[in-house]
Amino acid sequence: MTLSYGRNRLKSVVVPLVASFAVLLVVMGLVGAALYFFFGPRISRIDPAMLSQLRAIGRVVGEESIVGHQWENNYVEIDDLVIYLDGNAKEDVVTEAGHRLKQHGWHVSDRQPPEIWLESARWPSALVTVERLEETHLSSELRRQVMSTGLSMSNMAYISEVPRSFRTASYIS
C-alpha cells in the first residue's frame, strides 16, 4: 500500500511539473518565432526581372550573390555578374555595356572613372555599377568561373547591382 501511495503522490507532483515545463517551452518557442517573424532580419533583394535584363546585354560567364549587413536588422543582397560582351565593341567595355543597358532604359547617373553608375525609371530603388573586369577584385569563386571560360578578359564587364540606400549610406566607402 505504501509503494502505490508513494507512486501516486510522485505522479501527482511530476506530471503537472513536466506539463507546465512543456507548456512553458512551447510558449517561449512561439514568442521567439513571432519575434523573428516580425522583427527578424530584413533582406532587400533586387527584382529578378532586373537581373534578367542585366544578363541580356551579353554572355554571363560568372555570377555571384552575397548578403551584406546594412544596419541594425537590415541586410542587402548584392548580385555581381561578369558579362562577356561578344561582337565588335566599338568602344571600351564599360562604355559598350552602358550603351547596351541604355537600350533597355538605363541611363548613366554618375561617371567616376573607371566605373559608371546607372539607374532606371523601371527600378528606382536600384543602382547598377559597371567597370572593367581587370580593375576589380573578384572572389575566388567568381574568378574560377571566369577563368574556366578561356575567353578574353578585356571584353568582360563586371556588373554589380545594389539597392540605392546601400550606396548612399554614409558609412559605406
C-alpha positions as a printed Julia matrix, in Angstrom:
173×3 Matrix{Float64}:
  0.0    0.0     0.0
  2.79   2.38    0.79
  4.56   1.83   -2.54
  1.4    2.54   -4.52
  0.66   5.61   -2.38
  4.2    6.92   -3.0
  3.93   6.3    -6.75
  0.59   8.11   -6.99
  1.91  11.0    -4.93
  5.0   11.22   -7.17
  2.78  11.16  -10.29
  0.61  13.93   -8.9
  3.67  16.14   -8.46
  5.82  15.21  -11.5
  3.13  15.16  -14.19
  1.97  18.75  -13.53
  5.62  19.91  -13.35
  6.51  18.26  -16.67
  3.32  19.53  -18.31
  3.98  23.07  -17.03
  7.57  22.9   -18.26
  6.42  21.65  -21.7
  3.82  24.44  -21.96
  6.49  26.99  -20.97
  8.84  25.69  -23.67
  6.1   25.84  -26.32
  5.14  29.4   -25.33
  8.79  30.52  -25.38
  9.23  28.93  -28.79
  6.15  30.66  -30.17
  7.28  34.02  -28.75
 10.73  33.52  -30.3
  9.21  32.62  -33.66
  6.88  35.64  -33.54
  9.77  37.95  -32.69
 11.82  36.53  -35.55
  8.89  36.82  -37.95
  8.0   40.39  -37.03
 11.42  41.72  -36.06
 13.75  39.28  -37.79
 16.3   40.22  -40.4
 15.01  42.07  -43.44
 16.85  41.22  -46.64
 16.47  43.65  -49.54
 16.63  41.87  -52.88
 16.51  43.1   -56.44
 13.7   42.14  -58.79
 14.66  39.01  -60.77
 13.35  40.7   -63.95
 16.01  43.37  -63.5
 18.72  40.74  -63.23
 17.42  39.13  -66.41
 17.71  42.47  -68.15
 21.3   42.88  -66.98
 22.15  39.37  -68.14
 20.7   40.09  -71.6
 23.46  42.52  -72.65
 25.98  39.74  -73.22
 27.06  36.27  -72.22
 27.15  35.68  -68.45
 30.45  33.99  -67.61
 30.28  34.41  -63.84
 27.66  35.23  -61.26
 27.63  35.54  -57.5
 25.24  36.8   -54.82
 26.26  37.89  -51.36
 24.23  39.14  -48.45
 25.81  42.02  -46.6
 24.86  43.66  -43.35
 23.5   47.15  -43.93
 22.47  48.34  -40.48
 20.71  47.0   -37.41
 18.49  44.15  -38.6
 18.63  45.05  -42.29
 20.62  43.13  -44.85
 21.04  43.61  -48.57
 21.65  41.05  -51.29
 24.21  42.19  -53.84
 24.42  40.42  -57.17
 27.67  40.51  -59.13
 27.8   39.49  -62.78
 30.67  39.11  -65.18
 29.41  39.63  -68.71
 31.34  38.83  -71.85
 30.41  41.37  -74.49
 30.59  39.39  -77.72
 30.64  41.1   -81.03
 32.77  44.01  -82.04
 32.82  46.52  -79.21
 33.28  49.91  -80.84
 34.48  51.5   -77.58
 35.87  50.33  -74.27
 33.94  47.64  -72.43
 32.43  49.99  -69.8
 31.05  52.37  -72.41
 29.8   49.48  -74.53
 27.99  47.92  -71.56
 26.5   51.34  -70.8
 25.24  51.63  -74.39
 23.68  48.18  -74.25
 21.97  48.95  -70.96
 20.76  52.27  -72.37
 18.83  50.27  -74.99
 16.95  48.69  -72.06
 16.03  52.04  -70.5
 19.02  52.59  -68.21
 20.87  55.9   -68.09
 24.18  56.94  -66.57
 23.62  58.73  -63.27
 27.25  59.1   -62.29
 30.57  58.6   -64.01
 33.52  58.08  -61.71
 36.27  56.51  -63.79
 36.94  53.66  -64.01
 33.26  52.88  -63.36
 29.82  54.18  -64.24
 26.63  54.14  -62.18
 23.34  53.55  -63.96
 19.73  53.85  -62.91
 16.39  53.02  -64.46
 12.94  54.54  -64.06
 11.56  50.99  -64.04
 13.61  50.1   -60.92
 14.06  53.36  -59.0
 15.33  51.63  -55.87
 18.33  50.03  -57.6
 21.69  51.23  -58.83
 23.99  49.34  -61.16
 27.73  49.77  -61.46
 29.75  48.74  -64.48
 33.53  48.53  -64.52
 36.29  46.77  -66.39
 36.91  43.28  -65.12
 40.68  43.88  -64.85
 40.11  46.75  -62.42
 38.06  44.92  -59.84
 38.78  42.4   -57.11
 36.92  39.15  -57.68
 36.14  36.48  -55.14
 37.97  33.22  -55.71
 34.73  31.53  -56.84
 33.89  34.24  -59.35
 37.49  34.27  -60.63
 37.32  30.47  -61.1
 34.1   30.81  -63.11
 35.62  33.5   -65.35
 38.94  31.71  -65.9
 37.23  28.45  -66.83
 35.7   30.07  -69.94
 39.03  30.79  -71.64
 37.56  34.0   -73.09
 39.42  37.3   -73.31
 39.02  39.25  -70.09
 39.4   42.51  -72.0
 35.86  42.01  -73.38
 34.36  41.36  -69.96
 32.47  43.82  -67.79
 31.93  43.48  -64.08
 28.36  44.5   -63.23
 27.12  44.87  -59.68
 23.67  45.87  -58.54
 22.84  47.3   -55.16
 19.78  48.9   -53.62
 20.07  52.71  -53.78
 20.02  53.01  -49.98
 23.12  50.82  -49.74
 25.24  53.15  -51.89
 24.04  56.38  -50.32
 24.62  55.27  -46.75
 27.3   57.47  -45.21
 29.14  54.56  -43.57
 29.75  52.74  -46.86
 33.01  53.63  -48.52
